[in-house]
Amino acid sequence: MSIDPENVLLTETVNGKDIRLMYIPTWDGLYAPIGVRVPKGDGPFPIVLLAAGNGGEGMEWVRDAIHNRAYIMDRLAEAGMASAWLRYRTEIELGYNDGGKLVRDIRQGREMFNRGVLEYEDEIAIADYLKGLDWVDGDRMAMIGMSHGGEMALKITSEWHGFAAAVASEPASHEYLALTPDDTAFVADSGMRNIEEMEMAETDKVRRRIDMDLARSRIEGIRTPILVMGRDEDHLQGIFRTSYDLLHEAGKDVEWVSYDHDFHGYVFPVRGEDGEYELNEVQIGAIDHVVGWLAGRLGVS
């Protein structure tokens, strides 16, 4: 089999479905892995990018996702939408807050940046690359981001306007909102913050601890319709809801839903040891809503 080193594309059959494995160039020349499933037909297809967590692990993570988190891909394909599990570089603690806006310049004929590229900028690079492919309908692109991926959805749509719609599911947007943690967070031996058990369930508490002017200035740039999804008993529900509230108060095209489920990441069901997806009627209803909302926003009949 001949492979173009500059346009790597492999096909892997997973549970009877053909998955395209690709490496996409990012802004600094490194490559990010994705796994794509397309629906039946000739295309070009609307496409939904899928992001969960804080990055790293490369193609191994993507291949695990297309094997064990493919329920959402199946549902999107049934509705006529392509989808892609993607991986991006590892999150940098407070890199978004401390690094400032990325400036790209030229030195000695090559690009020079004022700081390192961040993980959410990899997703922009991936989306922008996919827009140029003939099997992708570049005007009908969307994303679903869960947890840190949900915060990435807010960061991306604040700066880049190439998505027709975005879902921020359980968005861990404490950095985006410039939130100062309380004493439920602490500095670990590594010198970085441990916020795994941070208690931010109430919106009043969250509002008292965020830099409201900075959060509102970031939100002001958003033009993309966004569905924000909460989880009723989550210890960060106040952050999820405040993310929605501030978007709504700013007059953005935004919708809020929340579900009572015990799994963080309920919108992305995983396979159990028996090979079957572990999901219940609450999850199915939530995913029905997401797929229907995206189909409406992307004009999929």
Secondary structure per residue as TSV (DSSP state, phi and psi in degrees):
chain	resnum	aa	ss	phi	psi
A	1	M	-	360.0	128.7
A	2	S	-	-90.7	131.0
A	3	I	-	-121.4	129.4
A	4	D	-	-76.3	112.8
A	5	P	T	-59.4	-24.2
A	6	E	T	-92.9	-6.6
A	7	N	S	-143.6	70.3
A	8	V	-	-71.4	124.8
A	9	L	E	-143.3	115.7
A	10	L	E	-118.6	154.2
A	11	T	E	-118.2	129.4
A	12	E	E	-124.2	132.1
A	13	T	E	-90.6	121.1
A	14	V	E	-125.9	115.9
A	15	N	T	52.0	41.1
A	16	G	T	80.5	1.4
A	17	K	E	-110.1	137.8
A	18	D	E	-82.7	125.4
A	19	I	E	-115.1	131.8
A	20	R	E	-92.5	121.4
A	21	L	E	-100.2	126.0
A	22	M	E	-134.9	154.1
A	23	Y	E	-116.0	122.6
A	24	I	E	-109.1	130.7
A	25	P	E	-70.2	135.7
A	26	T	-	-100.0	-177.7
A	27	W	T	-64.3	-29.8
A	28	D	T	-99.6	12.7
A	29	G	S	93.5	-9.0
A	30	L	-	-77.4	162.7
A	31	Y	E	-113.3	137.1
A	32	A	E	-108.9	137.6
A	33	P	E	-88.8	144.1
A	34	I	E	-138.8	157.3
A	35	G	E	-126.1	121.4
A	36	V	E	-114.1	137.1
A	37	R	E	-120.7	133.1
A	38	V	-	-112.9	150.0
A	39	P	-	-76.0	177.1
A	40	K	S	-67.6	148.0
A	41	G	S	121.0	-177.6
A	42	D	S	-98.2	-17.9
A	43	G	-	79.6	-176.7
A	44	P	-	-67.8	149.5
A	45	F	E	-107.8	144.4
A	46	P	E	-64.5	149.1
A	47	I	E	-136.6	143.6
A	48	V	E	-119.2	122.2
A	49	L	E	-88.7	139.1
A	50	L	E	-115.9	124.6
A	51	A	E	-135.4	132.0
A	52	A	E	-139.8	131.5
A	53	G	S	79.1	-170.6
A	54	N	S	-102.4	23.4
A	55	G	-	91.4	-177.5
A	56	G	-	85.5	177.3
A	57	E	S	78.5	-9.5
A	58	G	H	62.2	-150.6
A	59	M	H	-63.6	-28.1
A	60	E	H	-57.9	-42.8
A	61	W	H	-65.8	-43.3
A	62	V	H	-60.0	-45.5
A	63	R	H	-65.6	-36.0
A	64	D	H	-64.5	-40.9
A	65	A	H	-64.3	-42.1
A	66	I	H	-72.5	-18.0
A	67	H	H	-87.0	-40.1
A	68	N	H	-117.5	-4.9
A	69	R	S	-129.5	36.9
A	70	A	-	-90.8	-0.8
A	71	Y	H	-57.5	-43.5
A	72	I	H	-65.9	-34.7
A	73	M	H	-65.5	-41.3
A	74	D	H	-60.1	-45.2
A	75	R	H	-65.8	-41.1
A	76	L	H	-67.0	-40.1
A	77	A	H	-63.1	-41.2
A	78	E	H	-61.0	-29.6
A	79	A	T	-89.4	2.5
A	80	G	T	92.6	16.1
A	81	M	-	-115.8	135.4
A	82	A	E	-73.2	162.8
A	83	S	E	-149.9	160.5
A	84	A	E	-146.2	119.8
A	85	W	E	-75.9	131.6
A	86	L	E	-129.8	158.4
A	87	R	-	-129.0	146.9
A	88	Y	-	-135.4	172.8
A	89	R	-	-67.2	161.8
A	90	T	-	-64.2	140.0
A	91	E	-	-59.1	139.5
A	92	I	-	-101.4	124.1
A	93	E	T	-55.9	122.1
A	94	L	T	57.3	19.5
A	95	G	H	-62.4	-34.1
A	96	Y	H	-70.1	-43.5
A	97	N	H	-71.6	-43.5
A	98	D	H	-89.8	-24.1
A	99	G	H	-80.4	-25.8
A	100	G	-	76.8	-179.5
A	101	K	S	-65.8	136.4
A	102	L	-	-71.9	126.0
A	103	V	-	-111.6	128.2
A	104	R	E	-112.0	124.4
A	105	D	E	-133.8	-179.6
A	106	I	E	-119.3	132.8
A	107	R	E	-136.8	127.5
A	108	Q	T	53.2	37.7
A	109	G	T	81.0	-0.8
A	110	R	E	-122.2	161.1
A	111	E	E	-69.0	146.4
A	112	M	E	-134.0	130.9
A	113	F	E	-109.3	154.6
A	114	N	S	-83.5	-12.0
A	115	R	S	-158.0	172.0
A	116	G	-	-69.9	152.6
A	117	V	-	-71.7	141.2
A	118	L	-	-102.2	166.5
A	119	E	H	-62.7	-38.2
A	120	Y	H	-68.9	-26.7
A	121	E	H	-72.8	-26.2
A	122	D	H	-62.6	-40.7
A	123	E	H	-65.9	-37.0
A	124	I	H	-61.2	-44.8
A	125	A	H	-62.1	-41.1
A	126	I	H	-62.9	-48.0
A	127	A	H	-61.6	-43.1
A	128	D	H	-64.8	-38.4
A	129	Y	H	-64.6	-46.2
A	130	L	H	-62.4	-32.6
A	131	K	H	-56.4	-27.6
A	132	G	T	-88.3	0.3
A	133	L	S	-89.5	143.5
A	134	D	T	-70.8	-18.7
A	135	W	T	-92.1	0.3
A	136	V	E	-108.2	132.1
A	137	D	E	-84.5	97.3
A	138	G	E	-64.1	-17.3
A	139	D	E	-86.8	-7.9
A	140	R	E	-128.4	67.9
A	141	M	E	-114.9	144.9
A	142	A	E	-145.6	175.0
A	143	M	E	-143.3	151.8
A	144	I	E	-119.4	119.4
A	145	G	E	-117.1	131.9
A	146	M	E	-116.4	137.1
A	147	S	T	61.3	-119.3
A	148	H	H	-61.4	-32.2
A	149	G	H	-61.1	-31.6
A	150	G	H	-69.2	-39.1
A	151	E	H	-64.1	-39.0
A	152	M	H	-58.0	-37.2
A	153	A	H	-58.6	-39.5
A	154	L	H	-71.2	-42.8
A	155	K	H	-61.0	-45.5
A	156	I	H	-63.2	-50.7
A	157	T	H	-70.4	-16.4
A	158	S	H	-71.3	-24.0
A	159	E	H	-119.4	-27.5
A	160	W	-	-127.5	137.0
A	161	H	-	-119.7	31.9
A	162	G	-	-90.2	-8.6
A	163	F	-	-90.6	137.8
A	164	A	S	-81.2	-18.9
A	165	A	E	-164.6	156.2
A	166	A	E	-146.7	142.2
A	167	V	E	-112.2	123.5
A	168	A	E	-108.3	97.7
A	169	S	E	-95.8	121.6
A	170	E	S	47.2	54.6
A	171	P	-	-69.3	116.7
A	172	A	-	-82.5	68.2
A	173	S	-	-95.0	33.9
A	174	H	T	-64.2	-38.3
A	175	E	T	-70.5	-42.8
A	176	Y	T	-59.1	-39.3
A	177	L	T	-84.1	-0.6
A	178	A	T	55.6	54.0
A	179	L	B	-87.9	135.2
A	180	T	-	-93.7	115.2
A	181	P	-	-63.1	156.2
A	182	D	-	-93.2	-163.9
A	183	D	T	-78.3	5.6
A	184	T	T	-78.7	-8.4
A	185	A	S	-108.7	158.8
A	186	F	E	-153.0	164.5
A	187	V	E	-88.5	123.6
A	188	A	-	-79.7	173.6
A	189	D	T	-59.2	-26.1
A	190	S	T	-70.4	-13.8
A	191	G	S	91.4	-3.6
A	192	M	S	-100.8	159.5
A	193	R	E	-73.4	139.8
A	194	N	E	-104.2	109.0
A	195	I	-	-117.7	19.0
A	196	E	T	-60.7	-35.2
A	197	E	T	-109.5	20.5
A	198	M	-	-60.1	129.1
A	199	E	-	-96.3	106.4
A	200	M	-	-138.7	57.1
A	201	A	-	-85.5	-20.3
A	202	E	-	-106.3	135.7
A	203	T	H	-66.6	-34.8
A	204	D	H	-60.4	-42.7
A	205	K	H	-63.9	-43.3
A	206	V	H	-62.7	-47.1
A	207	R	H	-59.9	-34.3
A	208	R	H	-70.8	-19.2
A	209	R	H	-112.1	4.6
A	210	I	B	-105.2	156.6
A	211	D	-	-83.7	94.5
A	212	M	H	-62.2	-40.3
A	213	D	H	-64.4	-43.2
A	214	L	H	-67.5	-44.1
A	215	A	H	-59.5	-44.8
A	216	R	H	-66.6	-34.9
A	217	S	H	-67.7	-34.3
A	218	R	H	-69.4	-44.7
A	219	I	H	-63.5	-30.2
A	220	E	T	-56.5	-30.2
A	221	G	T	-77.0	-9.0
A	222	I	-	-75.0	129.9
A	223	R	-	-120.0	-11.3
A	224	T	S	-84.1	134.6
A	225	P	-	-61.1	135.1
A	226	I	E	-131.6	134.6
A	227	L	E	-102.8	117.1
A	228	V	E	-100.6	130.0
A	229	M	E	-117.7	128.3
A	230	G	E	-104.6	-179.3
A	231	R	E	-138.9	118.7
A	232	D	T	-50.9	-45.5
A	233	E	T	-103.7	15.9
A	234	D	-	-72.7	143.0
A	235	H	T	-70.5	-9.2
A	236	L	T	-110.8	16.1
A	237	Q	H	-57.3	-32.3
A	238	G	H	-63.1	-33.9
A	239	I	H	-70.7	-43.7
A	240	F	H	-58.9	-49.2
A	241	R	H	-69.3	-38.9
A	242	T	H	-64.5	-35.0
A	243	S	H	-57.6	-46.0
A	244	Y	H	-64.2	-48.2
A	245	D	H	-56.9	-43.8
A	246	L	H	-68.6	-36.5
A	247	L	H	-62.9	-45.3
A	248	H	H	-63.1	-44.2
A	249	E	H	-64.5	-27.5
A	250	A	T	-84.3	1.5
A	251	G	T	79.3	20.8
A	252	K	-	-79.8	161.2
A	253	D	-	-80.9	95.3
A	254	V	E	-142.3	147.5
A	255	E	E	-130.7	147.2
A	256	W	E	-119.5	133.9
A	257	V	E	-139.8	152.5
A	258	S	E	-144.1	144.8
A	259	Y	E	-128.0	149.1
A	260	D	-	-92.3	96.8
A	261	H	-	-144.5	148.3
A	262	D	S	-91.3	1.1
A	263	F	S	-109.7	119.9
A	264	H	T	-70.9	114.8
A	265	G	T	102.3	29.2
A	266	Y	T	-60.4	-21.6
A	267	V	T	-74.6	-13.8
A	268	F	S	-121.2	78.0
A	269	P	-	-60.2	151.6
A	270	V	-	-119.6	156.8
A	271	R	B	-75.2	143.0
A	272	G	-	-87.3	-178.4
A	273	E	T	-63.2	-23.7
A	274	D	T	-84.1	1.1
A	275	G	S	87.8	-5.9
A	276	E	S	-96.7	150.2
A	277	Y	B	-71.1	136.9
A	278	E	-	-90.4	98.7
A	279	L	-	-152.0	156.4
A	280	N	-	-128.2	-173.9
A	281	E	H	-64.8	-31.0
A	282	V	H	-62.9	-47.8
A	283	Q	H	-62.3	-44.6
A	284	I	H	-59.1	-42.7
A	285	G	H	-63.6	-40.6
A	286	A	H	-63.8	-43.8
A	287	I	H	-70.0	-36.3
A	288	D	H	-53.9	-45.3
A	289	H	H	-65.0	-44.9
A	290	V	H	-61.7	-49.2
A	291	V	H	-63.4	-42.6
A	292	G	H	-65.0	-40.2
A	293	W	H	-64.0	-45.2
A	294	L	H	-64.4	-43.1
A	295	A	H	-58.5	-41.4
A	296	G	H	-65.4	-42.4
A	297	R	H	-70.4	-31.2
A	298	L	H	-94.6	-0.3
A	299	G	T	69.5	35.9
A	300	V	-	-93.8	122.3
A	301	S	-	-84.6	360.0
